[in-house]
Amino acid sequence: RAPALPLTVRAASVQPSPAAGKVYIPTPFGLISRAPVELPPMVSLAAESSSDNEGADGIGGTTPAAARRLAELERILVSGEGGLEAAAAVSAPSGVVPDALPASVSRGAGAERLKAMMELPFFAPAEAAPLLLRALETPAPAADDELFRAQAMFALALLLAAAPGAGVGVEEGLMGSVPGRCFRRIERGLLEDKSATVRSAAAAALGYLRGMEGYAAAAADALVRSFLEDGDWLVRVSAVSAMSLLKDQRCLGYLRKELRAVREKGVMDPNETFLVNALVGGVAELDEKKKLVDEIEWFAGHKEVMVRYTVAEVLGMYDGDKAVGLLRALCDDPKDGVKRRATAALDEVARREMEGGARNN
């Protein structure tokens, strides 16, 4: 499976109001946005209730109905109860497209737990986060389910960002706090979980903490450690992508060193393609002064089409004769997709030049 798609989560507005047209929900494969009409019925109700209670840090505990629903979620998530009754509660009416989960995991008791977890980010973090943390530690089918643990990493990231005090550093006496506990559990998932699926999900989840003072720096530290120590390619790809999102300049040296090692080796194993793509993109993203085009140049002639496509894409961020020359060469690539991407990148460079000239005039 592909790494989770990037999404920047900010503490002040991680969960937009349904009135804005979209909400974010956690899945085992990342955070996704959905219009309220596309949500499973119970998730849609939670989103609507959250909108009705804006300013109350979510809906948990604000109404008797919310308290009852949290108790039901606890039975499903922690006790593994719910059975057919839970299945009926999340079944969609005819004509609605409810499932955010792939068809292969959208049925059965495990799927009901995943759907129940989608509701938690719409409740107050002080009540929803401890419930989810308890479910992860309770010896039960849920805690043994790698898809459950993977989805929990993304749900915890949403709850962390929405929790009061989340903008304060992770080391500043908050280890017993809701955001501190959420962070440490994601970090543990990244560095200790036996499943590469969960570790890659935890890496992606940490990348969503960009802009959160204290937590973003701690996330970068954990991601660097994972990148250096984890032997699974998907975990490393997710770690690189997350570092790119965090924009922490301390990570750049590690990515440059790894990219240099690949370049010096000269022949790349096809299995390294995803990692090299992430490294090329990560170096370009973190290269604030856009001076490292020489480190990307070698990959413009790589035999793997996906690598050449990525190079064409990131060179659109660079100005100067060398970047333009490489892009023009890629416009003659034997693969049409690379040609189109290089042409679009040249257009981006030309547009910046025109805007710069207009400002100077």
C-alpha positions in Angstrom: 0.0 0.0 0.0 1.1 3.6 -0.6 2.1 5.9 2.3 -0.6 8.1 3.6 -1.2 11.3 1.7 0.1 14.6 3.3 -2.2 16.7 5.3 -1.1 19.5 7.6 -2.9 19.5 10.9 -2.9 22.6 13.1 -4.0 22.7 16.7 -6.4 25.6 16.3 -8.4 24.2 13.4 -7.7 20.5 12.8 -11.3 19.6 12.4 -13.2 22.0 10.1 -16.9 22.5 10.7 -19.2 20.4 8.5 -20.5 23.7 7.3 -17.2 24.2 5.5 -18.1 21.2 3.4 -15.5 18.7 4.5 -14.4 16.9 7.7 -11.4 14.7 8.4 -11.7 11.2 9.6 -9.1 8.6 10.5 -8.7 5.3 8.5 -5.9 2.7 8.8 -4.3 4.3 5.8 -4.4 8.0 6.7 -6.6 11.0 7.3 -9.1 11.6 4.6 -11.6 14.3 4.0 -15.3 13.7 3.3 -18.4 15.7 2.8 -20.8 15.1 5.7 -23.3 13.4 3.3 -20.6 10.8 2.5 -20.0 9.8 6.1 -21.3 6.7 7.8 -24.5 7.7 9.6 -23.2 7.6 13.1 -20.0 9.5 12.1 -22.2 12.1 10.4 -24.3 12.5 13.5 -21.1 13.0 15.6 -19.9 15.6 13.0 -23.2 17.5 13.1 -23.2 17.5 16.9 -19.6 18.8 17.0 -20.7 21.7 14.7 -23.7 22.4 17.0 -21.4 22.6 20.0 -18.5 24.7 18.5 -16.4 26.3 21.2 -17.0 23.4 23.6 -13.9 21.5 22.5 -16.0 18.8 20.9 -19.2 17.1 21.9 -18.1 14.7 24.6 -19.9 15.3 27.8 -21.9 18.3 26.5 -25.2 16.5 26.2 -26.7 13.3 27.6 -26.9 11.9 24.1 -23.2 12.4 23.6 -22.4 10.7 26.9 -24.6 7.8 25.9 -22.8 7.5 22.5 -19.4 7.6 24.2 -20.5 4.7 26.4 -21.6 2.8 23.4 -18.3 3.5 21.7 -16.4 2.2 24.7 -18.3 -1.1 24.6 -17.4 -1.5 20.9 -13.8 -0.3 21.2 -12.7 -1.5 24.6 -14.9 -4.5 25.3 -15.3 -5.7 21.8 -19.1 -5.7 22.2 -21.6 -4.4 19.7 -22.1 -7.4 17.4 -25.1 -7.2 15.1 -26.5 -4.2 17.0 -23.3 -2.2 16.2 -23.3 -3.4 12.6 -26.9 -2.2 12.2 -26.0 1.2 13.7 -23.4 1.9 11.1 -25.1 0.5 8.1 -25.8 3.1 5.5 -29.2 3.7 4.0 -29.7 2.9 0.3 -28.1 5.4 -2.1 -25.5 6.7 0.4 -21.8 6.0 0.0 -20.7 5.6 3.6 -17.5 3.6 3.7 -14.2 5.3 4.1 -12.6 1.9 4.4 -11.5 -0.3 1.5 -14.0 -3.0 0.6 -11.6 -5.7 1.8 -11.8 -4.4 5.4 -15.3 -2.9 5.4 -17.2 -5.8 6.8 -17.1 -7.8 10.1 -16.5 -7.0 13.8 -13.1 -5.5 13.2 -14.6 -3.1 10.7 -17.2 -2.0 13.2 -14.4 -1.0 15.6 -12.7 1.0 12.8 -16.0 2.8 12.0 -16.6 3.5 15.7 -13.1 5.0 16.0 -14.0 7.5 13.2 -16.4 9.2 15.5 -13.9 9.9 18.3 -12.2 13.0 16.8 -15.6 14.8 17.0 -15.8 14.3 20.8 -13.8 16.3 23.5 -10.2 15.0 23.5 -10.3 14.8 27.3 -12.9 12.1 27.0 -12.2 10.5 23.6 -8.4 10.2 23.9 -8.3 8.2 27.2 -11.0 5.9 25.7 -8.9 5.1 22.7 -5.7 4.8 24.7 -7.5 2.3 26.9 -8.7 0.3 23.9 -5.1 0.1 22.7 -3.9 -1.3 26.0 -6.7 -3.7 26.7 -6.0 -7.4 25.9 -8.8 -7.8 23.3 -9.1 -8.5 19.6 -9.0 -4.8 18.9 -5.5 -4.3 20.4 -4.3 -7.3 18.4 -5.6 -5.9 15.1 -2.9 -4.1 13.2 -5.5 -2.1 11.2 -7.1 -1.0 14.4 -3.7 0.1 15.8 -2.8 1.8 12.5 -6.0 3.8 12.4 -5.6 4.7 16.1 -2.3 6.5 15.2 -4.2 8.9 13.0 -7.1 9.3 15.4 -4.6 10.2 18.2 -3.0 12.8 16.0 -6.4 14.5 15.5 -7.2 14.3 19.2 -3.7 15.6 20.1 -4.0 18.6 17.8 -7.5 19.5 19.1 -6.6 19.1 22.8 -6.3 22.2 25.0 -2.7 22.9 25.7 -1.5 21.0 22.6 0.7 24.0 21.6 2.9 23.6 24.7 6.0 21.5 24.4 5.9 17.8 25.0 8.6 17.9 27.6 7.1 20.8 29.6 5.3 18.8 32.3 2.6 17.5 30.0 3.4 13.8 30.0 0.3 13.0 32.0 -1.8 15.4 29.9 -4.1 14.3 27.1 -1.8 15.7 24.3 1.3 14.3 26.0 -0.2 10.8 26.3 -1.4 10.9 22.7 2.0 11.8 21.4 3.9 9.2 23.4 1.5 6.5 22.2 2.1 7.5 18.6 5.8 7.6 19.2 5.6 4.1 20.8 3.7 2.9 17.7 6.5 4.2 15.5 9.4 2.8 17.4 8.1 -0.3 19.1 5.1 -1.8 17.3 5.8 -5.3 15.7 3.8 -4.4 12.6 5.4 -2.4 9.8 1.9 -1.2 8.8 1.4 0.3 12.2 4.9 1.8 12.3 4.4 3.4 8.9 1.0 4.8 10.0 2.6 6.3 13.2 5.3 7.9 11.1 2.7 9.5 8.8 0.6 10.6 11.8 3.6 12.4 13.3 4.0 14.4 10.1 0.6 15.9 10.7 1.9 17.8 13.7 3.6 20.5 11.7 3.3 23.9 13.4 2.6 22.5 16.8 5.4 24.0 19.0 7.3 21.4 21.0 5.5 18.4 19.5 6.7 19.0 16.0 10.3 19.0 17.2 9.8 15.8 19.2 8.1 14.2 16.2 11.1 15.0 14.0 13.4 13.5 16.5 11.4 10.3 16.6 11.1 10.2 12.8 14.9 10.5 12.4 15.5 7.7 14.8 13.0 5.5 12.9 14.5 6.4 9.5 18.0 5.4 10.8 17.0 2.2 12.6 13.9 0.7 11.0 14.6 -1.9 8.3 11.2 -1.8 6.6 11.1 0.2 3.4 7.5 1.5 3.9 8.3 2.7 7.4 11.3 4.6 6.1 9.3 6.1 3.2 6.6 7.3 5.6 9.3 8.7 7.9 10.9 10.7 5.0 7.5 12.0 3.9 6.6 13.0 7.4 9.9 14.8 7.8 9.2 16.7 4.6 5.9 17.9 6.1 7.4 19.0 9.4 9.9 21.3 7.6 12.4 20.7 10.4 15.8 21.6 8.9 17.6 19.2 11.3 16.3 16.4 9.1 17.8 17.6 5.9 21.3 16.4 6.6 20.1 12.8 7.2 18.2 12.8 3.9 21.1 14.3 1.9 23.4 11.6 3.4 21.1 8.8 2.3 20.5 10.3 -1.1 24.3 10.6 -1.6 24.8 7.0 -0.6 22.3 5.9 -3.3 24.0 8.1 -5.9 27.5 6.8 -5.0 26.3 3.2 -5.3 25.3 4.0 -8.8 22.9 1.1 -9.4 19.6 1.2 -7.6 17.6 -1.8 -6.7 14.1 -1.4 -8.2 12.8 -2.1 -4.7 14.4 1.2 -3.5 12.3 3.3 -6.0 9.7 4.5 -3.4 12.4 5.4 -0.9 14.5 7.3 -3.5 11.3 9.1 -4.6 10.7 10.2 -1.0 14.3 11.2 -0.5 14.4 13.3 -3.7 11.1 15.0 -2.7 12.2 15.4 0.9 15.6 17.1 0.0 13.8 19.5 -2.4 11.1 20.3 0.2 13.6 21.0 3.0 16.0 22.8 0.7 14.8 26.3 1.8 17.3 28.2 -0.3 16.8 25.9 -3.3 20.6 25.5 -3.8 20.8 21.7 -3.9 19.9 21.0 -7.5 23.3 19.3 -8.0 22.3 16.6 -5.5 19.1 15.8 -7.6 20.7 16.0 -11.0 22.0 12.4 -11.1 18.5 11.0 -10.7 17.2 12.9 -13.8 18.7 10.1 -16.0 17.6 7.2 -13.8 16.3 4.1 -15.5 13.2 4.0 -13.3 10.4 6.1 -14.8 8.9 7.0 -11.4 12.2 8.5 -10.3 12.5 10.6 -13.4 8.9 11.8 -12.9 9.6 12.8 -9.3 12.8 14.7 -10.4 10.7 16.6 -13.0 8.2 17.4 -10.4 10.6 18.8 -7.7 12.7 20.7 -10.3 9.7 22.9 -10.8 10.6 24.3 -7.3 14.0 25.5 -8.5 15.1 28.5 -10.6 18.3 28.9 -12.5 19.9 27.6 -15.7 20.8 24.1 -14.4 17.3 23.3 -13.3 15.9 24.6 -16.6 18.4 22.6 -18.6 17.5 19.4 -16.7 13.8 20.0 -17.3 14.3 20.7 -21.0 16.1 17.4 -21.2 13.3 15.6 -19.4 10.8 17.1 -21.9 12.4 14.7 -24.4 12.0 11.7 -22.1 10.7 8.5 -23.8 7.7 8.4 -21.4 4.8 10.8 -22.0 4.1 11.2 -18.3 7.6 12.4 -17.6 7.4 14.8 -20.6 4.1 16.3 -19.3 5.4 16.7 -15.8 8.6 18.4 -17.0 6.7 20.7 -19.3 4.4 21.7 -16.4 7.5 22.3 -14.2 9.0 24.6 -16.8 5.7 26.5 -16.9 6.0 26.9 -13.1 9.6 28.3 -13.4 8.5 30.7 -16.2 5.6 31.9 -14.2 7.8 32.7 -11.2 10.2 34.6 -13.5 7.3 36.6 -14.9 6.0 37.4 -11.4 9.4 38.4 -10.3 9.9 40.7 -13.3 6.5 42.3 -12.7 7.4 43.0 -9.1 10.7 44.5 -10.0 9.0 46.8 -12.5 
